[in-house]
């Protein structure tokens, strides 16, 4: 009955595409997904790939196994049905026929190795048997922050010597490990990642909200692009900072056109002021390393350049860049936000600083943050000189051996590492998270006085405020979400749902939807993301259409979509082998069903 209603509305959709500018032959597809014995599959992912395979749209099947999807694609398409523990089924479709019916029958995967190959990184990580909780904690904190561990690329069996080389390379990219931790992690990876299949014990929950959603992805760049952050501009289009190639990607969401804006060259070597590091897996070909993006009311985009220690503005109308040098002692400018007075604030992670920049006066104010003890004070003092000395020997990891975290045998605990930052909409105060010290801090925007608070869970990474002055904080190391009410000074914690009891998540970033107040959270080890509903204190899990999904900041469009960037490092490890812009329409699946049923 439901499917018949969908096809009866196809004529209305064909007429509607003329009004929306989509071709009259664009694909409108409905059907069902069932198992071999005829049972409906709820929550299956039905993905339509355009002819060029550089765009795709996905909906999730309803409880009766039905789906409907309306795309602007024409030409020869591929339509794939996917569900965990079942074999993918992909069928071709000629969109020239207009409305089409495609039913799918899924067969369970019988071969244990084939099934293991489809499991998420979080499942493969359960094979690692840690010598002690402290070593596991160091691994979660220091080896999971730029890419999935346990995907098809990273879980290839290697001996301990090979893993030692991998760990050594990641230490060069500021994985702060003691020598004992480095040895212990290499040995654990060698013993855990074998050719044997991983056990299939995951359980997927399908919530009613999932049936209503739709996901769209636009593939951009190449296998070495590293789109760290995406931002939604005032024009409702997407901008992405490619830290690997020194370009800004631009996606026009109306025309689906993609452009690149190269950052101006600079008199620095590849890797910028951090040229002493062994640039990981050949990704960083640039000198600036654009990292994070925010926009002021005049339309200019503000970009932190992590590798060139600079701030940069970009005017989308004139396509002109302007650079503001910070000096090599301000190492790794990171997350950037704009306050209600159009003042720009950003963290500087390796220098334990927050910088305030006033675009009107172009004045730079450096705010040194508390050192929190002798060893951290020494690290804050020495690290710029160490990095400068290391740059005289490009790619040799010299900074790693000279850093106090090694010779003092203190590991990542020796760093403050101010990471995420946001603006309290209630009083305009600036709040940041110290990732490795498990603190959040407040900066008075007038006096610049700093106050810090301990968090109840580890790994506060990229927090965001809701409209009531509650700071929502991802607990990266503890697979959890935290909130801090700045009015009452009270914390609350919420454990993220797991696919199996012994798995873990690494929530990297989050954002608060300005209309619904829901918290959108990246998770990054289970090819999912989450939406937390504060009113009911419940999580909604959204399985990703793409394996090896690694998302950064969430941003919101004026039409209610929730967008991010696929940025696993390296991008060639992602299922599509390149990064993408990704947008979720929480009601998009319902809209397509209504359209095909003739209700819109």
N, C-alpha and C positions, 0 to 999 in steps of 0.2 A: 504493500500500500504506500509506504513512504517513498519508495523508489519510483513508483508510477507517478506520484505527485511531482517528483523532481523532473522527470522527462516531460510531463505535460506543460511545465513552465519553460521549457527550452526555447520556445518561439519568442517568449517575452525577453529572454536574455539576448537572443540574436538581435532583436530590435534595440535593446538597451546598449549593446556594444557600439551601435552606430552613434548614439548620443554621447558616449564616453570617450570616443576616439579610438577604441580598440577595433581591429578588423572584424568584419562580420563573420569571418571564418575562424576567429579565435576559439580556442578550445573551451568547451563546457562539457564536463565529464561527470557522470554519476555511475554508481555501481555498488557492489558489495565485496567484502573480503571475508572469506570463510575458510575453515579447515577442511582437510580431505574428507572428513566424516560429516560435513555440512553444518558445523557449528559456527555461529558468527564470531568474528574476531573484533573485540572492542579495543580501541586505542591503537590500531595498526596505523602506520604512517604511509600515506599515499602521496607520492611525490611526482610532479610533472616537470620534466626537463625540457627546456626549449631546444630548438634545432641545433643551435650552436653549443649547447651544454654549458653556457656561461650564466644562465639563470635557472632557478628552480623554485617551485612553490609546493608547499606540503600542507595537507590537512590530516586530521586524525579521525578514524572511523568511530561511529556511534555505537551504542550498546547492541544494536541489531546488526552490526557489521557494515552499515551503509556509510557512504561518503558522497560528497559533492564538491566539485572544485571548478571555479571559473577563472580562467587566466586570460591574459592579453596575448598569449603566444599563438603564432600560426606556423604553418609548415609541418615538417615531420617531427614528431615529438616522441619521447620515451616516457612511459608511466610505470613507476615502480611501487610495489606494495612490500612493506617491510614490517616485521614483528620479531622481537627477541625470541630466540629458540626455533625460529622457522626460517626456511630458505627464502631469500629474496626472489620475487617474480617481477620481471620487467617485460612490458609489452609495448610495441610501437603503435603510434596513432597518427593518422593524417588529420591535422586540424581543419583541413578544408571541408570536412563533412559537417562542421558545426557541432551540434549536440551529439554526444556519443555515450554509449554504455560500455563500461569495462568492468567485468567481474573477475575477481582473483580467487584462486584456491591455493592455500599455503600448505606446504608439507613440512613436517617437523624435521629438523636436522638430526640425522642418525649417527653420523660419524663423530666421535668425541673430539678429534683434532679440528675438524671443520667447525664444530660448535665452539670450541675454545677460541678459534680465530675470530669469531664474531663477538666475543665478550668484551666488555669495556675494560679500560686500563685499571679501574678500581678492582675488578675481579682478579686480574693478573698480579696485582700488588699483594694480594693475600698469600701468595706463594712465598713471600719473603719472610724468613724466620729470623727475628732480631735477637741479638745476644742480650740486650737489656732495653728497658724503656727509653733510656737517655739516648741511645744510638738511634732508635726509631724516631724519636722526636727531632734529632738533628737532621735526619734524612727528610722527614716531612717538611721541615722548615726550609732547608737549604737546597733540596734537589727537586722541588716540585713547582717552582714559581714561574717558570717560563714555558713549560711544555708538559704534556702528559708523560708520565713514566709508566710503562706497561703497555704502550701501544705497539703496533706491529714492528715499528722501527726500533724502539728502545728496548724491547724485551728479547731481542735476538740473543741466543746463548753466546756468551763470551767467557774466556778464562779470566782469572783474577788479574793477570797482568793487563789485559785489554780493558777491563773495567777500571783499573787504576789509572790508565791513560785518560779514560772518559771523565772520571772524577777530577783528575788533575786539570783537565781543560775547563771544567765547570768552576773549579776553584779560581781559575784565572779570571772568570767572569763573576767574581765576588760571591761565590759560595763559600761562606766563612766557616771552615771546618778545622778542627785540630788534626794533627797527623794521625792520632788514634782513630778519630771519627772517619777520616778518609779511608784508612785501611779497613776498618770495620764495615763501612758501606760497600766498598769494592768487593770484599769477600762475600757479603750477604747477597749482593746482586749476582755474583758468579754462581753461588750455590742455589739461588732461588729461581733465576730465569733459565730453565732448562727446556729441552724439546718436548717434555711431557705436557699433555693438555691440562689446562686449568679446570678445576671443578666448576660445574654449572649449577650454582645454588642461588642465583639472584631471583628476587621476586619484584615484579613491576606492579605498582598501583596505578590504576586509571581513574582519575577523578572526573566528575561531570564537567568541570571547567575545561579539561583537555579537549573534549569533543568539540568545543566551540571555537577553538583556536586555529590560526593559519600562520604559516611561516614562509617568508620569502628570503632568498639569498641571491646576491649578485657577486659572481666570482670576478676578482680583479688581481692584477699583478702576476707574479711568477712564483716559482717554488722557493725563492730566496727573499721574497717580500716579507716584511714584518710590520704589519699594520697594528701598531701597539694600541692606540685608542681611536675610536670613532666619536665624532660629535655631530649632533643635529643642529644645523644653523637656523638662524631666524627665517631663512627662506625655506625651511623644512627639508632641505637636502642634506646629504651626508658627506662629511669630510673625514678623511682618515690619515693619521700621521704614520708614514712608513719609515720606521726607525732604521730599517736595513738599507734603503735606497735613497734616503734624503729627498723624498718627494711627499707632497700632499695629494692624496687621492680625492676626487670629487665625483659624487654620484647624484645626478639629477633624478629624483624619484618620479617625476612626471614623464620624462622622456626616456628614462633608463640609460641615458648617455653617461659614459665614464670619461673623465679627463684626469691628467696629472699635471701638477705644478711643481717643477723642480726647485728646491731651495738654492739660493745663490752659492757659488763656490766660495771657499775660504782657504786661507793659507795655513792649513793644518794637515797632518798626515791622515791616512785612513784610520778611523777610530778616534779622531779628534785628540783631546787631551788625555784620553785613556788608551793611547796607541800601544802602551806596554802590555795590554792584555792579549791573550791568544784568541783573537776574534772568533767567537764560537761557530763551528761548522760552516765557516765561510760566509756567514749571512751578512755581516755589516760591511757593505762596500762604501758607505758614506763617511762623512766627517762630522755632520751635525747631530744625527740621531734624533729626529723629531719624535717626541714621546707623548705628550698630553696636549689637549686643545680645549680652549674656552673662548667665548665670544663676548665682547662688550656691546653696548647698545648702539654704537656707531657702525656696527657690522663687521669690525675688524676681528679676525681670529688671532688668538695669542697662543704661542706654541713654545713649550719648553724643549730646548735642544740638549739632550742628555750628554752627548759626546763632545759638543763644542762649548759647553758651559755658557750658554747664552739663552736669552729670551728673544723671540722673534714675533713680529706682527705680520699678518697677511690680510690684505684687503681683497675680498672676492670680486669686487667691482672693477678694480684697476689691475688686479692680479700682481700687485707689487708687494715685495717683502721688505721689512726693515729689521735689522738685527741690533740687539743691545747686548754687548759683551759684559759678562759678569766677572771674568777673570778665572784663571785655572784653579784658584783656591776654593771656589764654590763648585763642588763636584757633584755631578749628576742631578741637575734640575729635573724634577719629577712631576708630581700631580699638580694641576693648575685649576684654580677656580676664580670667579669674579664676584665681588660683593655688590650690594645694591647701589653703591656710589661709583660703579665702574672701575674700582681699584682691583688690580690683579694681585693674587696671592699664590705662591707655590712653594712646595717643599724642595729641599736640596738634601738628598738622602745621605750622601757620603760625607757631608760637612756639618750635619746636625743643625740645620738652619731652616727658617722660613723666610722668604723674601717677599717684600711688599713693593709693588711697582705702580706708580700713578701715571697712567697714560697722558693725562693733561699736562703734567709738569715733566714727565719722563724721569722722575726721581726714583732711584733704587734705594730701598731701606733694608738692610740685612738684620734679621732678628736671630741672634744666637740663642739656642735652646739649652736648657739645663744639661750638664754633662753627666750627672748621676754617677759619681764615683771617680776614683783616681784613674783606673785603667781606661774608662771611656773618655775621660778628659785627655789622657795621653793619646788615644787614638784620634780624637777630634783634632788634636794639635799636630800630629805627625802625618796623618794620611795624605794631605795635599803634597807635602814634600816627598813622600814615598812614591806617589803616583807620578810626580814630575820626574823623579830619578828613573823610575821604570820606563818612562817614555823615551829615554835615551837608548833603550835596548828593546825595540819593538817586538812584541809577540813572545817575550821570554818569561813572562810571569814573575818578573823580579819583585813586583809589589807584594806578591803573595808571601814570599819568604821574609820580606822586611816588615810586614805588618805585625803589630803586637798580638793579633789574634793567634798567630802561629807560635812565636817564640815565648809568649806568656801562657800558651796552652789554654786559652779561654774560649776559642771558637767564636760563634756569632754573638754570644752574650756580651762581647766587648763593644758592640756597636749600638748606638741609639736608634738610627735608621728612621727618621721621620718620613712617612710614606704618603698616605692619603691625607686629604685636607678638605674642609667644607666650611660654609658660612652659615651661622645660626640665623634663620630668618626673623627670629623674635627680637634679638638685641644687636645683631650685626657682628657678634664676636666670631673669631676665627678658631676653628678646632682642627687638630691634626692627630694622627695616630703614629705612635712610635712602635714600629713593627716588632723589633727584636727585644724591646724592653717591656712590652706588654703594658703600655701606658697610652692614654689620650691626654691632650693638652689644650688649654684655652689661651688665646691671645686677645687681650683687650685692644680693640682697633684704634683707640685713642691714645692710651698710655703705653701700649705694646708690652704691658706686664704679662708674664707667662705663669700659668699654674698647671701642674700635671696631676693626673689621677691614675692609679693602678686599675687595670681591667681584670675582671674575674676569670677570663679565659685568655689563651695565648694566641698571638698572631693577629692583632688588630691591623687590618690592611687598608682598605679604602672605604671610609665611612661616609654617610650622607644624612642630612637632617630631614625630618618631616616638618610640616607647617606649624607644629606645636612646640618646636624646640627639642624634640627627642632625637638623639643621635643614634642611628642604626649602624652597627659595626660588624663586618664579617670577621669571624674568628678562624683565620686560615689554618692554624695548627691544630685546632680542636673540633673541626667539622661542625661549626655552630654559628649561630647568629646571636649578637648581643644588642641590647638597647640601653641607652643612658639618658635618663630624663634630667635635663639641665636645670629644671625647676626644683626637683626634689633631691637630686643627687643619688638616685636609685638606679642600679643596674638590674636588668633581667636577661636571662639566657635561654636559648631555644636550640636544641640539637637538631641538625638537619636529618631528614630521612635518608636511610642507607638502603642499597639494593641487597645487601647481605650483612649480617651482624658484625663480621670482622673486617669490613671495608672502611674506608674513610673518604671524606670529601675535602677539597681545598677551596673554600669560597674566597674568591679573589676580590671581587668588587660587588657593589650593590647600588641601587638608587630607589628613590621613593616616588611613586607615581603621583603627579601633582593633583590629579582629580580623585582617584580612588583611595590614595594613601597606602596602597599595597607596596610591599618591598620586593623588588626584583633582584635576584641573587645569582651570580655565576657560581658554578660548582666545579667543573673542569676535569674531574677524573672519571666521571660516569656518563659522559655524553648526554648530559641533561642540564637544565637550569631550573631555578625554583622561583615561585611567587609565594610570598608569605602574606597572609591576610591578618592584620593585627586584630580586627574585630572578633574573629573566631579563633585566632592563634593556630591556624592551620596552614600547611604547606601544600602547594600545587606543584607537581613535578611535570616538566615538559621534556620528553625525550627529543633529542636533536635528530634531524634528518641526516646529519653528517657525522660519520665516525671521526674520532680524534678532534672533537670540538673543544676549543679553548677560547673563552670570551673574556673581554676586559670590561671597561665601563659600559653601563647601560645609559641610554639617552632616550628621550620621548619626543614624538612628533605631535603636531597640533591635532592630528586626526586619531590619536590614541595608540599609535604603534610604539613598540618598545624595541630599540635598536642597539646593536653592538657590532663588534668586528671579530671575525675568526682569526686568531693570531697565534696559533701554536708555533713554537720555534723549534725546528724549521717548518715552514709552511708546506714543504713537500711531503711531510708526514701526514697531513690532513687527508682525508679520503679523496677529496677532489684535487689534491696536490698543489693548491694555491689558496691564498686567504680569500675572505669574502666579507661583504657587508651583510648583516643579518637583521631582519625586522620581524617581530612577532605582533600579529594583530589578535588580541585576546578574544575578539568576537568575529574574526574573519571567517571561520568555518561556518558559523551560523548565518553570516551574510550570504555566503555562497549557496547554502542550502535554501535559504529564503528566495534567492534569485532564481535558482533552478526550479523552485516550486511555484514561480510566478507571483511571489509576494512582494517583489520590488522591481 
